[in-house]
Amino acid sequence: MVTVTREFAERIANMAEQLLSEDDPDALLRQLAELSLALIPGSAATGVVVAGDRAWTFVASDDSVAALHEEQFSAGDGPVTEAIRYGEARRIDDAEAEDRWSTACAKMAAEGFRSCLVLPLRTDRQPGGALALYGREPRAFAGTAHDVALLFAAQGGAAMRTAALYRNCQRLVQNLQVALESRAVIEQAKGILVAEYGCSPDAAFRRLSALSQNTNRKLREIAADLVAGRIQRRQLAGDESPPGAGPGSAEMA
């Protein structure tokens, strides 16, 4: 039986504060695993699973935990896969007496784990992953230990949501950066053609686009090669230049 003292409550509160103050989203999930192992009574090993097109173990305190999870992911059966699939907690009080998930339980027992508690980590009402706890003794996560684990799962959901938002924002910034860089080099290439051939910016863009389509290459790559001098101007002059006319008189309408 776990006694919830003021000191223990303060440790849980400090854990929540650490998770909320951590700037690195990946460190949030690593810290969740470390703190759950340290503070949840009965925990001998733990792992944080991230859901997606295919679930995977982001961090595990023990190599055997990652192996247990991988077998469940491959088979599509087990307490971890069910917790993610249905967004519901799954608990094993004694792997040697459990009727469900016979393969997963046999693997657990072989690794010396008798108890397991898997709690979904929710992000916007959907299970974004799971916190999996393993104990050496039967019924390690019954009673108060189960309630304490629920507190961790609530904080873990917030941590996983923060990590997901951070990664989405990071991808958006990267995409915007690529778009801005692409636009800058395209404008530069257009300026070169306008200055050299006396054409309009729209006509210059059409020539760049035509070469992009004809060579099956991205427009920004064509523009970058032009700016770097890797494309000869006559490749973009088209057939509209009068015979014998110099490049300065070519009309790119």
C-alpha angles and dihedrals in degrees: 000000000000118000113214103216128177089256091054091048090051091053090054090049091050089050091055091048092051092051093049094046097048112110098195108076093203090051088055091064094042090051091048090058093046095048095045089054091049100042110028108087115240096020114141097162137006142186138189115220123200118209124217138117082327123012117237137179108255096186134358131182091216132034090227090062092058089048092050090052095046091056090051092049091050094047095039089226135099141075094286095051091046093049090055095040096051101024090235134122119257123200134187114195095184122009091199093057101034116118095197126076095013095183095048092046092050090052091048093051091048088057091050097255116134100170134046136180121185119188123186116237106219126214115183092341092308124102103252090180143316143259110226120197126189129195133192094218129063116261091013092151102043123114119357094001088063091052092049090050090054089059089054092048091053091052090042091056089054090048092050092047090051091049092049093049091048093052092047091050090047091053091047092052091048091050091048090049091052090047092050093047091048092050092048094053092044091052089048091052091048089052091054092053094045091051095045101041103025091233129142121267089247091054091048090052091050090054092050090048092049093053090047091055094042093051096036091233130130117268093236090054091053090048093048091050091050093050090047092050095246093123123063114234092233089066087067099037093082127198095299096088112105113248111272093009118135122241091259091064098045113120115215101190 
